[in-house]
Amino acid sequence: MTEDSAQRLEVQAPEVSAAKARRWGSFYFMEHMLRSMRAYAVTIIVTSVGNPLLYLFSMGVGLASIVDRSPTAHFAGVGYLAFAAPALLVSSSVMTCANEMMFPVMDGFKWRRIYYGPHVTPLVPGQLAAGHVMAVGVRLLVQCSVFFLIMLAFGAAVSPTSWLIIPIGVLAGMAFGTPLMAYAARIEKENFQFSMIQRFIVMPLFLFSGTFYPLETMPRAMQWIGWISPLWHGNQLGRLATIGLTEPLWLVAVHVVYLAALGVIGMIWARRNYARRMNA
């Protein structure tokens, strides 16, 4: 046996493969999730391009043409399209992440049980959770990048720091998505719970988080919805990046820390629920 043949056999040895799986398992499962997304790649492409086109066209050519003529309208010194566009990007990211963290997670545990095959290998439940999150993060990164390019085409990003809306959109999506992922990993039966979440949590947050108008224009008794909503914090950061919205430095720090904390807490909770669900 030559030295080269011996080296190839050593690389293929089970203990070497197991060590690689333990080290890079999250990335392996991320690759699996991204490959599985090819089954609905057309839907992803259509929504990634079609949604921003429809949103921005309706805002820029439709609603904005009416709102901007109002003498009482005030949107941080910019047109209504530039005001609403970053919030629409963040909202799109949050909704996409919510969809990827509900039925696909339940599918992995109950229906197609796609988590259990990799779990037979040295991959641990925490790596499966991390791989799922990383794959969704890649999708959000691509989606937010496409949305941002369409914003540029519509003239809805006027600040040199506008590109920061891309990581802000991903951060806001994960801040909402990882706690939802942890919850989905915990339940045994769906029983229309995900539909209820979409109808009574996601949609109200979309409407009452300062997406279409400043939060302070809402009745004070309802403004608390925005304060606890990842959407509002993401919207404000997005407007800070794209239109130069002026906010105190301490409030900017609150936005970032709040979103990051939700994402980290949700990820820790998800890893624990994955391990508990898979008896690991």
N, C-alpha and C positions, 0 to 999 in steps of 0.2 A: 504494500500500500504506500503510495507516494505521500509526501508531506501535505500537498494541496488537497488530496482526497481526505486525509485525516482531518484537516481543518474544516472542510465542508461537512463532514459527519459530525464534528463537534458543534458546529453552528446549528445543525438540525437536531441535536440531542434534545429529548423531552425537557430536561431540567433547564436548558438554555431557553427553549421556547416558553416555558413556564415563567422564567425570570423576566423575559421580555413582556409577557402578558401582564405580569404584576406591575411592571414599570409603566408600560404604555397602554394599558387596557382601556383607559378612558378614550384615548385617541382611536383605538381599534373600533370601539363601539360607536364613536362619533362617525367614523367612516361608514359603518354599517347603516346608521340612521340616514346619512346623506345619500347613500346609494338607494335606500328604500324610498326616499323622496322623489326619485326619478319616476316612480309610478304615477305621481300626480304633478309632474314637472310642468305640464301645460297649464294646469290651474295656478301653480305658483307664478309662472311667467305672466299669465293674463292678469292676475290680481296685483302683482308687483308693478306692472306698467299701467294697467287699465284703471285701477283705483286712483292713483295720483292724478292721472289725466282727467278723469271725470270730476274728482274733487276740485282740482285747481281750475278747470275750465268753468265749472259751475260757480265757483267763488269769484274768479277773475272776470268772466264775461257776464255772469248772471248777477248774483247777489251783490258783489262788490260795486258794480256799476250803479246800483241803487243806494247802497249804504254810503258810499263816498260822496254822494251829492247832498247828504244831510248836513246842515250847518252845525248840528250838535254832536255829530259823530267824532269820537276821539280815540285813536288806537295807537298810542305811543308815538305820534307824529308820523305814522306811515299809513299807506292805504290798507284797506280791509284785507285784501289778498295777502299782503306781506304779514299782517297780523295773524291771520288764521292758518297760513300754510305750515309753519313749524308745529303747531298744535295738531294739525291733521296728520303730519308725519309721525309724531309721537303716538297719537291715537291708533294709527294703522299698525304700528309696531306692537303696541300693547294688545290689540285685538288678535293679531296673528300669533303672538306668544301664548295668549290664553287658549286659542284653539289647539296649538301644538302641545299644551300641557294638560289637556283634559282627556279626550277620547284616546289619543295615542298612548297615554300612560295606562289607562284602563285596559287598552288592547294588549299592552305588554304583560300585564298581570293576569288577565282573565280570558280574553277571547283568543287571540293568536298566541299568547304567552311567549312573546319573542324575547323576554328577559331571561327565561329559564335555560335556554340553550347555551348562551354565553356563560351563565352562572355555573354550568358543569365544568367549565374551564377554570383556570386560576383567577378569572375576573371576579371581583367582589361586588356586592350590590351598590356600594358607593361609587364605584367606577362606572357602573351602568347609568346611574343617575347623572353623574358628571358628563358622561358621553352624550346622553340625551340633551342636556342643557347646552353643551358645546355645539352640537349639530343645529339646534334651534338658534343659537347665537350666530352661527354662520349664515343661516337663512335671513335673520333679521338684519345682519350687516349688509347683505346684498340688497335686500328690499329697501332699507333706508338709503343706501347709496343711489339706487335707481330713483327713488322719490326725490332725493336732493338734486339730482341732475335735471329732473323735470321741473323742480322749483326754480333752478337757474334759468331754464328755458322760458319760464313764465315771468321772470324778473321778480320772484318772490323772496330772494335771498340777497340782501343789500349790504351785508356787513362782511369785511374780510375774514371774520372768524366763523362764517356761516357753515363751513364744513364740519364744525363741532356738533352740528345737529345730528350727524350720523352716530357717533358714540353715545350721544344723549338719548337718541331713540332706542338704541340697543339696551342701554342701562335702564330706561323706564320700562321697557318690555320685560326684562328679567326681574325687575323689582316687583312687578305684578305676577309674572309667570311662575317664579320658583315657589312662592307659598302655595299657589294653586296646584302646582305639580305635587307638592308634599301632601296636600289634601286629597288629590286624586289617587295617590299611592296608598292612602289609608282606607278608603271606602271599599266595601266588598260588592255593593250593588249600586248601579248608577241611578236608577229610579227617577229619571228626568232631572237629576240634580244639576247637571251641566247646563241644561236648558234654562233652569232657574237662575243659575249664576250669570248666564249671558243676559237674561232679561232683567233681572233685578239688581245686578251689581255692575256688570260691564257697561250696559247701555246707560244707566243713570250716571255713572262716572263720566262717560263720554259727553253727556249733555250738561252736567253741572260741575265741570272741572275747568271752566274758563276756556273751553275750546273755541267757542264762537263769539265770546264777549268777555270782557274783563270780569274776574270773579267779584270784584268790589261792587259791580252793578247789580248783583243778586241781593235779595233780602238777607240781612245779617243772620237771621235764623237758619239760613240754608248754606251759608258760606263754609261751615264746618265740613261739608261734604268735600269741598275742594282741598281743605287743609290736610285731610287724612288720605287724599287720593294720590297715588303715584302719578296719575295723569297730570294733575295740576302742577306738581313739582317739575315734571318733565316738560310741560308746556312752558313754564316760566324760564327754565334753563334754555329751552330751544329758542325762545324769543330773545333772550339775552345774547345768544350766539348769532342769530340771523338778523335782528333789527336793532341790536344795541339797547334793548330794554334796560332802563336804569333801576337797579335794586341795591339795597344796602349789602355790603360784603357779608355780613353775618347771615342774611337771609339766603344768599347764594350758597353759603356753606351748609345751611339747613337743608336746602334742596338736595345737594349732592349727598350729604351724610344720610338723609332719610332714604333716598333711593338705594344707596349702597347697602345700608343696614337691612332693608327689606330683602334685597337680593341675597345677602349672606345668610341671614336668619332662615329664609326660605330654603336655601341650599342645604344648610345643616339639618333642618327639619326633614327635607326630602331624603337625604342620605340615611337618616335614622329610620324613616318609614319604609324605605326600600329594604334595609337590613331586617327590620321586624317582619315585613311581609314575606321575605324569602327565607326566614328562619336562619339568618346568618349572624 
